[in-house]
Amino acid sequence: MRLAQIFGTNVRTARQERGVTLEALADEVGLSYSYVGQIERGLRNPTLDVVERFAAVLRVPALALLTEAP
């Protein structure tokens, strides 16, 4: 699996576990709804700054968002 897909899957999982909507996450991270949706689907390659922003909002280590679940 590509790193962008792993990141997107992990973002979606963390968001859903916290009961946060895609719209609310996009607002908190400061990105558009459509861009966050593309990230979750693995269609975008986020910058490290964006990875850090997601990690901060979702309260998980950035590395956890980039690591494939076993």
Rosetta blueprint (number, residue, H / E / L):
1 M L
2 R L
3 L H
4 A H
5 Q H
6 I H
7 F H
8 G H
9 T H
10 N H
11 V H
12 R H
13 T H
14 A H
15 R H
16 Q H
17 E H
18 R L
19 G L
20 V L
21 T L
22 L H
23 E H
24 A H
25 L H
26 A H
27 D H
28 E H
29 V H
30 G L
31 L L
32 S L
33 Y H
34 S H
35 Y H
36 V H
37 G H
38 Q H
39 I H
40 E H
41 R L
42 G L
43 L L
44 R L
45 N L
46 P L
47 T L
48 L H
49 D H
50 V H
51 V H
52 E H
53 R H
54 F H
55 A H
56 A H
57 V H
58 L H
59 R L
60 V L
61 P L
62 A H
63 L H
64 A H
65 L H
66 L H
67 T L
68 E L
69 A L
70 P L
